[in-house]
Amino acid sequence: MNPGSVAVVVTEDIEVPSWDLYELSIPCTVFGKPQPDLADPWYDLWLCGTGERPRDGSPAGTGLSLRTSRGLDDLAGADTVVVPSVPDACVDEGRPLPRPLVAALRRAHEAGARMVSLCTGAFALAEAGLLDGRRATAHWMHTARLAERYPKVQVDDSVLYVDDGDVLTSAGLTAGLDLCLHLVRRDLGAHVANQLARRMVVPAHRPGGQAQFVDLAVPTTDTGSLGPVLDWARANLDRPLTVEDLARRAAMSPRTLHRRLRAATGTTPLRWLLDQRLARARSLLESTDLPIEKIGELSGLGTANNLRHHFLKQLGVSPGDYRRAFPRTTPGPSPSPARAGRRAERTGGGPAAAPPTPR
């Protein structure tokens, strides 16, 4: 099978250091190096420049300038079009995307090209209207802005990539590699994709989604009177806390607590408690060798089965897989369960026998 041509959109001037350069290298590595022993023919890689260069021909700021042999007009002739990223100013500051790029992406889609974005490249596809009514993703740090700016897009910040047939989007950085390998799997089969992944020394398929990498932390205090009760709850996560317990501690009704916590953190008391317990469990998995059962107790998530249930539901990965994805970097023995329990008590917690999920 001939996998066809892959046109990668290149912004000629890239700031260094830059994540954009890494994301640009991913499709070039996957699709640009022939693998005749795996599939022949391989992909035909095109690098298509946006034509956006400073008047003096030099890179803007501290960066490097890339020259390409093709331009935006060539996108309409490609089988697959990949947009690795867009300039930071277009994402963070809302600066308009280059109109020629947006128009070229529309023409390519109308011509039947398969459209792919990596990380913030989703903003370009969204601006072209190619994500309207579709499920899509981007780096979790930018998904809220993507959803706000393009309300017709069904943004999912929990996945590594979304395959919507002729339009595919990925989360940031290495998730772009997951999506590119998925494209190889679609085009040339699982065996070719798996062998290519082995050569690149990466997993052929990573478990879970980008939810396991999202920072669940919320402000440690707020501007009102909730700070002390939230601090108290964090120090007592290993106890069977309920919303009523928090409301009683804050000297307010559960309804008032719900309203004020929602206004301060954007989430409900029940969800806030669950996020804090998951954050505690993640921290323990990353920093200790404690058994899963003990981590369930210390985080307030109860039994090992309950811990696994919430990890799979909220993060899309098991506690064991999460621990393997975030190995300890500091050598030395881990604290014993008894020592970890005493440490929790010193911070205000106490031992609890399989406390239930917060109600």
C-alpha positions as CSV (number, residue, x, y, z in Angstrom):
1,M,0.0,0.0,0.0
2,N,1.2,3.5,-0.9
3,P,0.8,5.7,2.2
4,G,1.0,8.8,0.0
5,S,2.4,12.3,0.7
6,V,2.6,14.1,4.0
7,A,2.8,17.9,3.9
8,V,4.1,19.4,7.1
9,V,3.4,23.1,7.7
10,V,6.7,24.9,8.6
11,T,6.9,28.3,10.3
12,E,10.2,29.5,8.8
13,D,11.3,31.4,11.9
14,I,11.3,29.4,15.2
15,E,12.5,30.7,18.5
16,V,15.1,28.6,20.3
17,P,14.7,27.0,22.7
18,S,11.2,26.1,21.6
19,W,8.8,23.2,21.9
20,D,7.8,24.0,18.4
21,L,11.1,22.7,17.0
22,Y,10.5,19.4,18.9
23,E,7.0,19.0,17.5
24,L,8.2,19.8,14.0
25,S,10.8,17.1,14.3
26,I,8.2,14.4,15.1
27,P,6.5,14.1,11.7
28,C,9.8,14.6,9.9
29,T,11.3,11.6,11.9
30,V,8.3,9.3,11.5
31,F,7.3,10.1,7.9
32,G,10.6,11.5,6.4
33,K,13.0,8.6,6.8
34,P,12.3,5.7,4.4
35,Q,11.9,2.3,6.0
36,P,12.1,0.0,2.9
37,D,12.3,-3.2,4.9
38,L,9.1,-2.3,6.7
39,A,7.1,-0.8,3.8
40,D,8.0,0.2,0.2
41,P,7.1,2.8,-0.8
42,W,7.3,4.8,2.4
43,Y,5.7,8.2,2.9
44,D,6.6,11.1,0.6
45,L,7.4,14.0,3.0
46,W,6.9,17.6,2.0
47,L,8.0,20.6,4.1
48,C,5.7,23.5,3.2
49,G,6.6,27.0,4.4
50,T,4.1,29.6,5.5
51,G,6.1,32.4,3.7
52,E,6.1,34.5,6.9
53,R,9.6,36.0,7.2
54,P,11.0,39.3,8.4
55,R,11.6,41.9,5.7
56,D,15.4,41.6,6.2
57,G,15.3,37.9,5.8
58,S,16.7,37.1,9.2
59,P,15.0,35.2,12.0
60,A,13.0,37.3,14.4
61,G,14.4,37.4,17.9
62,T,16.7,34.6,19.0
63,G,16.0,31.7,16.8
64,L,16.7,29.9,13.6
65,S,15.3,30.3,10.1
66,L,14.1,27.3,8.1
67,R,14.0,27.2,4.3
68,T,11.5,25.0,2.6
69,S,11.2,23.9,-1.1
70,R,7.4,24.1,-1.0
71,G,4.8,26.6,0.0
72,L,1.2,26.7,1.2
73,D,-0.2,26.2,-2.2
74,D,1.2,22.7,-2.2
75,L,-1.0,21.6,0.8
76,A,-4.0,21.0,-1.5
77,G,-2.0,18.4,-3.4
78,A,-1.0,16.3,-0.3
79,D,-2.7,13.2,1.0
80,T,-2.1,14.2,4.6
81,V,-1.4,17.7,6.0
82,V,0.2,18.1,9.4
83,V,0.2,21.4,11.4
84,P,2.8,20.8,14.2
85,S,2.1,24.1,16.1
86,V,1.3,27.8,15.7
87,P,3.2,30.8,17.1
88,D,2.8,31.3,20.8
89,A,1.4,34.8,20.3
90,C,-1.5,33.4,18.4
91,V,-2.4,31.1,21.4
92,D,-1.4,33.2,24.4
93,E,-2.2,36.7,23.1
94,G,-4.9,35.9,20.6
95,R,-2.9,37.3,17.7
96,P,-4.7,36.4,14.4
97,L,-3.3,33.4,12.6
98,P,-1.9,34.1,9.1
99,R,-4.8,34.3,6.8
100,P,-3.0,32.6,3.9
101,L,-2.4,29.6,6.2
102,V,-6.0,29.3,7.3
103,A,-7.2,29.6,3.6
104,A,-4.6,26.9,2.5
105,L,-5.8,24.5,5.2
106,R,-9.4,24.9,4.0
107,R,-8.4,24.3,0.4
108,A,-6.5,21.2,1.4
109,H,-9.4,19.8,3.3
110,E,-11.8,20.5,0.5
111,A,-9.4,18.7,-1.9
112,G,-9.7,15.6,0.3
113,A,-6.5,15.8,2.4
114,R,-6.4,14.1,5.8
115,M,-5.9,17.0,8.3
116,V,-3.7,16.5,11.4
117,S,-2.6,18.9,14.2
118,L,0.0,18.4,16.9
119,C,-0.4,20.5,20.1
120,T,-1.4,24.1,19.3
121,G,-1.8,23.2,15.7
122,A,-5.4,22.6,16.7
123,F,-5.9,26.3,16.8
124,A,-5.1,26.5,13.1
125,L,-7.6,23.8,12.2
126,A,-10.2,25.4,14.5
127,E,-9.7,28.8,12.9
128,A,-10.2,27.2,9.5
129,G,-13.5,25.7,10.8
130,L,-12.3,22.2,10.4
131,L,-13.0,21.2,14.0
132,D,-16.5,22.6,14.2
133,G,-18.8,20.0,15.7
134,R,-15.9,17.6,16.1
135,R,-14.1,16.2,19.2
136,A,-10.5,17.5,19.4
137,T,-7.7,17.9,21.8
138,A,-4.5,19.9,22.3
139,H,-1.9,20.3,25.1
140,W,-3.8,20.3,28.4
141,M,-2.3,23.7,29.2
142,H,-4.1,25.2,26.2
143,T,-7.4,23.3,26.0
144,A,-9.4,25.7,28.1
145,R,-8.3,28.6,25.8
146,L,-9.1,26.5,22.7
147,A,-12.6,25.7,24.0
148,E,-13.2,29.3,24.9
149,R,-12.1,30.7,21.6
150,Y,-13.8,28.1,19.5
151,P,-17.0,27.1,21.3
152,K,-18.2,24.8,18.4
153,V,-15.3,22.5,19.0
154,Q,-15.8,19.6,21.5
155,V,-12.5,19.9,23.3
156,D,-11.3,16.8,25.3
157,D,-8.3,17.4,27.5
158,S,-8.1,13.9,28.8
159,V,-6.7,12.1,25.8
160,L,-3.4,11.8,24.0
161,Y,-5.0,12.2,20.6
162,V,-8.4,12.1,18.8
163,D,-9.0,10.2,15.6
164,D,-12.1,11.7,13.9
165,G,-11.6,10.0,10.6
166,D,-10.3,12.7,8.2
167,V,-9.3,15.1,10.9
168,L,-7.0,14.1,13.8
169,T,-5.6,16.1,16.7
170,S,-3.1,15.4,19.4
171,A,-2.0,16.7,22.8
172,G,1.3,18.4,23.2
173,L,4.9,17.3,22.7
174,T,5.4,13.6,22.8
175,A,1.7,13.0,22.3
176,G,2.4,14.1,18.7
177,L,4.5,11.0,18.4
178,D,1.7,8.8,19.7
179,L,-0.6,10.3,16.9
180,C,2.0,9.9,14.2
181,L,2.6,6.3,15.1
182,H,-1.2,5.8,15.1
183,L,-1.3,7.1,11.5
184,V,1.4,4.6,10.5
185,R,-0.7,1.9,12.2
186,R,-3.8,3.0,10.2
187,D,-2.0,3.3,6.9
188,L,0.5,0.4,7.0
189,G,-0.7,-1.9,9.8
190,A,0.2,-2.7,13.4
191,H,3.3,-4.7,12.6
192,V,5.0,-1.8,10.8
193,A,4.0,0.7,13.5
194,N,5.3,-1.5,16.2
195,Q,8.6,-2.1,14.5
196,L,9.0,1.6,13.8
197,A,8.3,2.4,17.5
198,R,11.0,-0.2,18.5
199,R,13.5,1.6,16.3
200,M,12.6,4.9,17.8
201,V,12.9,3.3,21.3
202,V,9.4,4.4,22.3
203,P,6.2,2.5,23.3
204,A,4.1,1.5,20.3
205,H,1.1,2.5,22.4
206,R,1.0,4.3,25.7
207,P,-1.8,3.4,28.2
208,G,-4.2,6.1,29.4
209,G,-4.4,9.7,28.2
210,Q,-3.0,13.1,29.0
211,A,-5.2,13.3,32.1
212,Q,-2.4,11.5,34.0
213,F,-0.1,14.5,33.3
214,V,-2.5,17.3,34.2
215,D,-1.7,19.2,37.3
216,L,-4.8,18.8,39.6
217,A,-3.6,21.4,42.0
218,V,-5.8,24.3,42.9
219,P,-4.9,27.4,44.9
220,T,-3.8,26.5,48.5
221,T,-6.0,29.3,49.8
222,D,-8.6,31.7,48.5
223,T,-9.3,35.3,49.2
224,G,-12.2,34.6,51.5
225,S,-12.6,32.4,54.5
226,L,-12.3,29.0,52.9
227,G,-8.5,28.9,53.1
228,P,-8.3,27.4,56.6
229,V,-10.9,24.7,56.0
230,L,-9.2,23.7,52.7
231,D,-5.9,23.5,54.4
232,W,-7.5,21.4,57.2
233,A,-9.0,19.1,54.6
234,R,-5.7,18.5,52.8
235,A,-4.1,17.6,56.2
236,N,-6.8,15.1,56.9
237,L,-7.3,13.4,53.5
238,D,-6.8,10.0,55.0
239,R,-9.9,10.4,57.0
240,P,-13.4,9.7,55.7
241,L,-14.3,13.4,55.0
242,T,-17.6,14.4,53.7
243,V,-19.0,17.7,52.3
244,E,-20.9,18.0,55.6
245,D,-17.6,17.8,57.5
246,L,-16.1,20.6,55.5
247,A,-19.2,22.7,55.9
248,R,-19.3,22.2,59.6
249,R,-15.6,23.1,59.9
250,A,-16.2,26.3,57.9
251,A,-19.3,27.1,60.0
252,M,-21.6,27.3,57.0
253,S,-24.3,25.2,55.4
254,P,-23.3,22.7,52.7
255,R,-25.2,24.7,50.2
256,T,-23.2,27.8,51.0
257,L,-19.9,25.9,51.0
258,H,-20.9,24.5,47.6
259,R,-21.6,28.0,46.2
260,R,-18.4,29.6,47.6
261,L,-16.1,26.8,46.7
262,R,-17.5,26.7,43.2
263,A,-16.8,30.4,42.9
264,A,-13.3,30.2,44.4
265,T,-12.0,27.1,42.6
266,G,-14.4,26.4,39.7
267,T,-15.4,23.0,41.1
268,T,-17.7,21.4,43.6
269,P,-16.7,20.3,47.1
270,L,-17.1,16.6,46.2
271,R,-14.9,17.0,43.1
272,W,-12.4,19.1,45.0
273,L,-12.0,16.4,47.6
274,L,-11.6,13.7,44.9
275,D,-9.0,15.8,43.1
276,Q,-7.0,16.4,46.3
277,R,-7.1,12.6,47.1
278,L,-5.9,11.8,43.6
279,A,-3.1,14.4,43.9
280,R,-2.0,12.9,47.2
281,A,-2.1,9.4,45.7
282,R,-0.1,10.5,42.6
283,S,2.5,12.2,44.8
284,L,2.9,9.0,46.9
285,L,3.2,6.9,43.8
286,E,5.9,9.2,42.4
287,S,7.9,9.6,45.6
288,T,7.6,6.3,47.5
289,D,7.5,2.5,47.1
290,L,4.5,2.1,49.4
291,P,2.1,-0.6,48.4
292,I,-1.0,0.4,46.5
293,E,-3.2,-0.6,49.5
294,K,-1.3,1.8,51.8
295,I,-1.5,4.6,49.3
296,G,-5.2,4.1,49.1
297,E,-5.4,4.5,52.8
298,L,-3.2,7.6,53.1
299,S,-4.9,9.4,50.2
300,G,-8.4,8.7,51.6
301,L,-9.4,6.6,48.5
302,G,-9.8,3.5,50.6
303,T,-9.1,0.1,49.2
304,A,-6.7,-0.7,46.4
305,N,-9.6,-1.6,44.2
306,N,-11.2,1.8,44.9
307,L,-7.9,3.5,44.1
308,R,-7.6,1.7,40.8
309,H,-11.2,2.5,39.9
310,H,-10.7,6.2,40.3
311,F,-7.3,6.2,38.6
312,L,-8.8,4.4,35.6
313,K,-11.9,6.6,35.5
314,Q,-10.2,10.0,36.1
315,L,-6.7,9.5,34.6
316,G,-7.3,6.7,32.2
317,V,-4.4,4.6,33.6
318,S,-3.9,2.2,36.5
319,P,-1.8,3.2,39.6
320,G,0.8,0.6,38.6
321,D,1.1,2.0,35.1
322,Y,1.2,5.6,36.5
323,R,4.1,4.6,38.9
324,R,6.0,3.1,36.0
325,A,5.5,6.3,33.9
326,F,6.9,8.4,36.8
327,P,9.8,6.5,38.3
328,R,11.5,7.8,41.3
329,T,14.5,9.9,40.5
330,T,15.9,10.2,44.1
331,P,17.8,7.1,45.2
332,G,17.5,5.7,48.7
333,P,15.0,3.6,50.6
334,S,11.4,4.6,50.7
335,P,9.7,5.3,54.0
336,S,8.1,2.4,55.6
337,P,4.3,2.3,55.8
338,A,4.5,3.0,59.5
339,R,6.8,6.0,59.0
340,A,4.5,7.3,56.3
341,G,1.5,7.0,58.5
342,R,3.3,8.9,61.4
343,R,4.3,11.6,58.9
344,A,0.6,11.9,57.9
345,E,-0.4,12.2,61.5
346,R,2.2,15.0,62.1
347,T,0.6,17.0,59.3
348,G,-2.8,16.6,60.9
349,G,-3.9,13.3,59.4
350,G,-4.7,10.1,61.2
351,P,-4.9,6.4,60.4
352,A,-8.1,5.3,58.7
353,A,-9.1,1.7,57.8
354,A,-10.2,1.8,54.2
355,P,-12.1,5.1,54.3
356,P,-14.9,5.4,51.7
357,T,-15.0,7.7,48.8
358,P,-16.1,11.2,49.8
359,R,-19.9,11.6,49.6
